[in-house]
Amino acid sequence: MHYLIKFTITVVIAAFTPGPNNSMLMQSGMIFGFRRSIQHILGVIIGFGFLFLCINFGIYALLIRYPLLHTIVKAVGTGYFAYLAYRMLVLKADKGEKGTGGGLSKNKKPLGFWGAFAFQWVNVKAWFFALSAIGILPPSRGAGQIVIPVLIVTVFTAGATCTWAYSGVLISKVFRNPIYLRIISSILAAFLIFIAVDTWL
């Protein structure tokens, strides 16, 4: 069972370090507040858990066998990253509602459950995260042996997503000037673009 220790360490590092999901959730917390970001959070948690299961049961082999499919996934991911970066730039924080935290933008809506769920399939870091973690598990494992790893992934993904979303709420309280929030959003958007470009290098 010592492999579970290595697996857990890998999951913790990957889940809490900066990435597309965490950057988007921080910005969502800044603009919409924590409560309105819950659907986004749940979409990431369940979406990544489902992706992890699918990769564990061999879906990545399809991408290796059919390079064109792999290229299509990358292309769709790049386009979606660009769209999300643009979305980050155009969202504006309002004064917000008392007690919600964050600035609520009434003209825009936060990313919903299904949008966040689908995003995991074109999220490069999510794929690398899942593949790296699965590589630590024993090669010969049945369906029952994947239950604990899935629970570990779910727990720490939940912790990371909530942490990053709430950090956005705290940032919006500290930096109340819309100019500062726009600068932070621009940095997060640039980070998404960098990741999208880096997938082709």
C-alpha positions as CSV (number, residue, x, y, z in Angstrom):
1,M,0.0,0.0,0.0
2,H,3.0,2.3,0.0
3,Y,2.2,3.3,-3.5
4,L,-0.9,5.1,-2.1
5,I,1.5,7.5,-0.2
6,K,3.3,8.4,-3.4
7,F,0.0,8.7,-5.2
8,T,-1.5,11.0,-2.5
9,I,1.6,13.3,-2.6
10,T,1.4,13.5,-6.4
11,V,-2.3,14.3,-6.2
12,V,-1.9,17.0,-3.5
13,I,0.9,18.7,-5.5
14,A,-1.0,18.6,-8.8
15,A,-4.3,19.6,-7.3
16,F,-3.1,22.7,-5.4
17,T,-0.5,24.1,-7.8
18,P,-1.6,26.8,-10.4
19,G,-3.3,25.5,-13.5
20,P,-6.3,26.3,-15.8
21,N,-8.9,25.1,-13.3
22,N,-7.5,26.9,-10.3
23,S,-6.9,30.1,-12.3
24,M,-10.4,30.1,-13.5
25,L,-11.8,29.4,-10.1
26,M,-9.8,32.2,-8.5
27,Q,-11.2,34.6,-11.1
28,S,-14.7,33.3,-10.6
29,G,-14.4,33.8,-6.8
30,M,-13.1,37.4,-7.5
31,I,-15.9,38.3,-9.9
32,F,-18.9,36.2,-8.8
33,G,-18.2,35.3,-5.2
34,F,-17.9,31.8,-3.7
35,R,-21.6,30.9,-3.7
36,R,-22.1,31.5,-7.4
37,S,-18.9,29.5,-8.2
38,I,-20.2,26.3,-6.5
39,Q,-21.5,24.9,-9.8
40,H,-18.1,25.5,-11.4
41,I,-16.4,23.8,-8.5
42,L,-18.7,20.8,-8.7
43,G,-18.1,20.5,-12.4
44,V,-14.3,20.4,-11.9
45,I,-14.5,17.8,-9.1
46,I,-16.9,15.4,-10.8
47,G,-15.6,16.1,-14.3
48,F,-12.0,15.4,-13.4
49,G,-13.0,12.3,-11.4
50,F,-14.8,11.0,-14.4
51,L,-11.8,11.8,-16.7
52,F,-9.5,10.0,-14.2
53,L,-11.7,6.9,-14.4
54,C,-11.8,6.9,-18.2
55,I,-8.0,7.2,-18.5
56,N,-7.6,4.5,-15.9
57,F,-9.7,2.2,-18.1
58,G,-7.7,2.9,-21.2
59,I,-9.2,5.8,-23.1
60,Y,-5.8,7.4,-23.5
61,A,-4.7,4.4,-25.6
62,L,-7.2,5.6,-28.2
63,L,-5.4,9.0,-28.5
64,I,-2.1,7.2,-28.9
65,R,-3.5,4.8,-31.5
66,Y,-5.3,7.6,-33.5
67,P,-3.0,10.7,-33.6
68,L,-5.6,12.7,-35.5
69,L,-8.0,12.3,-32.6
70,H,-5.2,13.6,-30.3
71,T,-4.6,16.6,-32.5
72,I,-8.3,17.4,-32.6
73,V,-8.5,17.3,-28.8
74,K,-5.5,19.7,-28.6
75,A,-7.0,22.0,-31.2
76,V,-10.4,22.1,-29.4
77,G,-8.6,22.7,-26.1
78,T,-6.5,25.6,-27.5
79,G,-9.6,27.2,-28.9
80,Y,-11.5,26.8,-25.6
81,F,-8.5,28.2,-23.7
82,A,-8.5,31.3,-25.9
83,Y,-12.3,31.7,-25.4
84,L,-11.9,31.4,-21.6
85,A,-9.0,33.9,-21.6
86,Y,-11.2,36.4,-23.5
87,R,-14.0,35.7,-21.1
88,M,-11.7,36.5,-18.2
89,L,-10.7,39.8,-19.7
90,V,-14.3,41.0,-20.5
91,L,-15.8,40.2,-17.1
92,K,-16.2,43.2,-14.9
93,A,-16.6,43.1,-11.1
94,D,-19.5,45.0,-9.6
95,K,-19.8,46.1,-6.0
96,G,-21.4,42.8,-5.1
97,E,-24.0,41.8,-2.6
98,K,-23.5,41.9,1.1
99,G,-22.2,38.8,2.6
100,T,-21.4,37.0,-0.6
101,G,-17.8,37.9,-1.0
102,G,-16.3,38.7,-4.4
103,G,-17.7,41.2,-6.9
104,L,-20.9,39.9,-8.5
105,S,-21.2,40.7,-12.2
106,K,-24.9,40.8,-13.0
107,N,-24.3,41.0,-16.8
108,K,-22.4,37.8,-17.0
109,K,-22.8,34.3,-15.6
110,P,-20.1,32.1,-14.0
111,L,-19.1,28.9,-15.7
112,G,-21.7,26.3,-14.9
113,F,-21.5,22.6,-14.0
114,W,-21.5,21.2,-17.5
115,G,-19.1,23.7,-18.9
116,A,-16.6,22.9,-16.1
117,F,-17.2,19.2,-16.5
118,A,-16.6,19.3,-20.3
119,F,-13.5,21.5,-19.9
120,Q,-11.7,18.7,-18.2
121,W,-11.5,16.8,-21.5
122,V,-9.6,19.6,-23.2
123,N,-7.6,20.6,-20.1
124,V,-4.0,19.6,-20.7
125,K,-3.0,19.8,-17.1
126,A,-5.9,17.5,-16.1
127,W,-4.7,14.9,-18.6
128,F,-1.0,15.1,-17.4
129,F,-2.2,15.1,-13.8
130,A,-4.3,11.9,-14.3
131,L,-1.6,10.1,-16.3
132,S,1.1,10.9,-13.8
133,A,-1.0,9.8,-10.9
134,I,-2.2,6.6,-12.6
135,G,1.4,5.8,-13.5
136,I,2.1,5.3,-9.8
137,L,-0.6,2.7,-9.3
138,P,0.1,-1.0,-9.8
139,P,-0.2,-2.0,-13.5
140,S,-2.5,-5.0,-12.7
141,R,-5.4,-3.6,-10.8
142,G,-9.1,-4.4,-10.8
143,A,-12.1,-2.1,-10.6
144,G,-12.2,-2.5,-6.9
145,Q,-8.6,-1.3,-6.5
146,I,-9.3,2.0,-8.2
147,V,-11.9,3.0,-5.6
148,I,-9.5,4.4,-3.0
149,P,-7.4,6.4,-5.6
150,V,-10.6,7.9,-6.9
151,L,-11.7,8.9,-3.4
152,I,-8.2,10.5,-2.8
153,V,-8.5,12.4,-6.1
154,T,-12.0,13.6,-5.3
155,V,-11.2,14.8,-1.8
156,F,-8.1,16.8,-2.7
157,T,-9.6,18.1,-5.9
158,A,-12.5,19.4,-3.8
159,G,-10.1,20.9,-1.3
160,A,-8.0,22.6,-4.0
161,T,-11.0,24.0,-6.0
162,C,-12.6,25.4,-2.9
163,T,-9.3,26.9,-1.7
164,W,-8.6,28.7,-5.0
165,A,-12.2,29.9,-5.4
166,Y,-12.2,31.4,-1.9
167,S,-8.8,32.9,-2.4
168,G,-10.4,34.9,-5.3
169,V,-13.0,36.1,-2.8
170,L,-10.3,37.2,-0.4
171,I,-8.4,39.0,-3.2
172,S,-11.5,40.9,-4.2
173,K,-11.9,42.1,-0.6
174,V,-8.3,43.2,-0.3
175,F,-8.0,44.8,-3.8
176,R,-11.4,46.6,-4.1
177,N,-10.2,48.9,-6.9
178,P,-11.6,47.5,-10.2
179,I,-8.3,48.3,-11.8
180,Y,-6.4,45.9,-9.6
181,L,-9.0,43.2,-10.3
182,R,-8.7,43.8,-14.0
183,I,-4.9,43.4,-13.8
184,I,-5.2,40.1,-11.9
185,S,-7.7,38.9,-14.4
186,S,-5.4,39.8,-17.2
187,I,-2.5,37.9,-15.6
188,L,-4.7,34.8,-15.2
189,A,-5.9,35.1,-18.8
190,A,-2.3,35.4,-20.0
191,F,-1.5,32.2,-18.0
192,L,-4.2,30.3,-19.9
193,I,-2.9,31.5,-23.2
194,F,0.6,30.4,-22.3
195,I,-0.6,26.9,-21.4
196,A,-2.6,26.7,-24.7
197,V,0.5,27.6,-26.7
198,D,2.8,25.4,-24.7
199,T,0.8,22.3,-25.6
200,W,2.0,22.7,-29.2
201,L,5.7,23.2,-28.4
